[in-house]
Amino acid sequence: MATRSSSRPGLGEAARQVADHATTIVRLELRLALQEVSRKVRKLGVGGGLMAGAGAFVWIALLCGVGAGIAAIALVLPVWASLLIVCGGLVLLSGLLGTAGLLLLKRATPPVPEQAIREAKLTTEALKNGRH
């Protein structure tokens, strides 16, 4: 009659090790997801701040440019006509920029942990197929 070696773990011990490994994998994947999302949110914050600063300066420059354009047209036409022409141009430009911005926002992806999701799917597949 064959006896079992005491150095090999039993079924209960093997199941406990699998559960421990699965718990560790889940914890590591959650940590990876958190780090990935926080890194993306940080980049979004810095990028947003820089864009706000750039926007403030470009707003001032645009106001100066509009004033210069109105003054230039007013040399040939009455001031009211030059103001009306510049106003129409600005409305047209804002419509084009708004449409372009809307298209870009629709294409943007939310900050999701893509790498962590990919790793979780690979881990799930590996566990289903018995690879580890």
Backbone torsions as a table, in degrees:
resi	resn	phi	psi	omega
1	MET	NA	130.3	-176.9
2	ALA	-80.4	136.8	176.9
3	THR	-105.9	149.9	-179.5
4	ARG	-82.5	138.0	179.0
5	SER	-73.9	139.5	-178.7
6	SER	-74.9	-11.2	-179.2
7	SER	-82.2	-20.9	178.1
8	ARG	-86.8	133.3	-180.0
9	PRO	-73.0	150.8	177.8
10	GLY	-80.2	179.9	-178.5
11	LEU	-62.3	-41.1	179.3
12	GLY	-63.0	-43.0	178.9
13	GLU	-65.5	-41.6	178.7
14	ALA	-63.4	-40.7	178.7
15	ALA	-64.3	-39.8	178.6
16	ARG	-64.3	-40.6	178.6
17	GLN	-64.8	-40.9	177.3
18	VAL	-61.9	-44.2	179.1
19	ALA	-63.8	-41.3	178.1
20	ASP	-63.3	-44.0	179.3
21	HIS	-64.2	-41.5	179.5
22	ALA	-63.4	-42.0	178.3
23	THR	-63.2	-42.5	178.9
24	THR	-63.3	-42.9	179.2
25	ILE	-61.7	-44.8	180.0
26	VAL	-62.6	-43.6	178.5
27	ARG	-60.7	-44.0	-179.8
28	LEU	-65.9	-38.5	178.8
29	GLU	-67.9	-38.3	176.3
30	LEU	-65.2	-40.1	177.6
31	ARG	-63.7	-41.6	177.8
32	LEU	-62.2	-43.7	179.2
33	ALA	-61.8	-44.3	180.0
34	LEU	-62.9	-44.0	179.3
35	GLN	-64.7	-40.3	-178.7
36	GLU	-66.4	-44.0	179.7
37	VAL	-66.5	-43.0	-179.2
38	SER	-65.0	-36.0	177.1
39	ARG	-64.8	-41.6	179.8
40	LYS	-68.6	-40.3	179.9
41	VAL	-65.6	-39.5	176.7
42	ARG	-60.7	-45.3	179.1
43	LYS	-63.7	-38.8	177.3
44	LEU	-63.0	-40.5	-180.0
45	GLY	-64.8	-47.1	179.6
46	VAL	-64.9	-44.9	178.9
47	GLY	-62.0	-40.3	178.0
48	GLY	-64.3	-40.8	177.6
49	GLY	-63.6	-43.2	178.2
50	LEU	-65.1	-39.3	178.8
51	MET	-65.7	-37.2	178.3
52	ALA	-64.8	-42.8	177.2
53	GLY	-62.5	-43.9	178.2
54	ALA	-63.3	-38.9	179.4
55	GLY	-63.1	-38.8	179.1
56	ALA	-63.9	-44.1	-179.8
57	PHE	-69.3	-37.8	179.5
58	VAL	-70.2	-30.8	176.8
59	TRP	-63.3	-45.2	178.5
60	ILE	-63.2	-42.9	179.4
61	ALA	-63.4	-40.6	178.7
62	LEU	-64.4	-40.3	177.5
63	LEU	-61.4	-42.2	177.5
64	CYS	-64.3	-41.9	179.1
65	GLY	-65.2	-40.1	177.8
66	VAL	-63.5	-43.6	178.0
67	GLY	-61.4	-40.9	179.2
68	ALA	-66.9	-39.4	178.5
69	GLY	-64.7	-42.2	178.2
70	ILE	-63.4	-44.0	179.6
71	ALA	-63.1	-38.4	180.0
72	ALA	-67.2	-43.8	179.8
73	ILE	-68.3	-32.9	-179.1
74	ALA	-66.4	-15.0	175.4
75	LEU	-69.8	-26.8	-176.7
76	VAL	-105.8	-39.0	-176.8
77	LEU	-114.8	168.5	173.4
78	PRO	-63.2	156.1	-177.1
79	VAL	-59.1	-42.4	-179.1
80	TRP	-61.2	-37.1	-179.9
81	ALA	-70.1	-39.8	179.0
82	SER	-66.4	-37.8	176.3
83	LEU	-63.8	-41.3	179.7
84	LEU	-65.3	-41.6	179.0
85	ILE	-63.6	-46.6	-179.6
86	VAL	-65.7	-38.8	178.0
87	CYS	-60.9	-45.4	178.4
88	GLY	-62.4	-41.5	177.6
89	GLY	-63.3	-40.0	179.4
90	LEU	-67.9	-38.0	177.5
91	VAL	-64.0	-43.5	178.0
92	LEU	-61.6	-45.7	179.5
93	LEU	-63.0	-41.9	-179.5
94	SER	-66.1	-34.6	176.3
95	GLY	-64.7	-42.7	178.4
96	LEU	-65.3	-45.3	179.3
97	LEU	-65.4	-39.9	178.2
98	GLY	-62.9	-41.9	178.3
99	THR	-64.9	-44.5	178.6
100	ALA	-62.8	-41.8	178.7
101	GLY	-64.3	-40.3	178.2
102	LEU	-62.8	-41.6	178.3
103	LEU	-63.5	-41.4	178.9
104	LEU	-66.3	-38.5	178.8
105	LEU	-66.5	-35.9	178.7
106	LYS	-66.9	-32.1	-179.7
107	ARG	-81.8	-17.7	-176.3
108	ALA	-67.9	145.7	178.2
109	THR	-101.9	147.8	177.0
110	PRO	-70.9	156.5	-179.3
111	PRO	-73.8	88.7	178.7
112	VAL	-110.8	152.7	-179.6
113	PRO	-77.0	80.1	-175.0
114	GLU	-62.6	-43.9	-178.7
115	GLN	-64.3	-42.5	-179.5
116	ALA	-65.6	-39.3	178.0
117	ILE	-64.2	-43.2	178.0
118	ARG	-60.3	-44.6	179.6
119	GLU	-64.3	-40.4	179.1
120	ALA	-63.1	-40.7	178.4
121	LYS	-65.2	-42.2	178.1
122	LEU	-63.3	-41.4	179.0
123	THR	-64.2	-43.4	179.0
124	THR	-61.3	-44.5	178.3
125	GLU	-62.3	-42.0	-179.6
126	ALA	-64.1	-40.7	179.3
127	LEU	-68.4	-37.5	178.2
128	LYS	-65.8	-37.5	-177.9
129	ASN	-87.5	-0.3	177.4
130	GLY	81.5	11.7	177.0
131	ARG	-95.4	144.6	175.8
132	HIS	-150.9	NA	NA
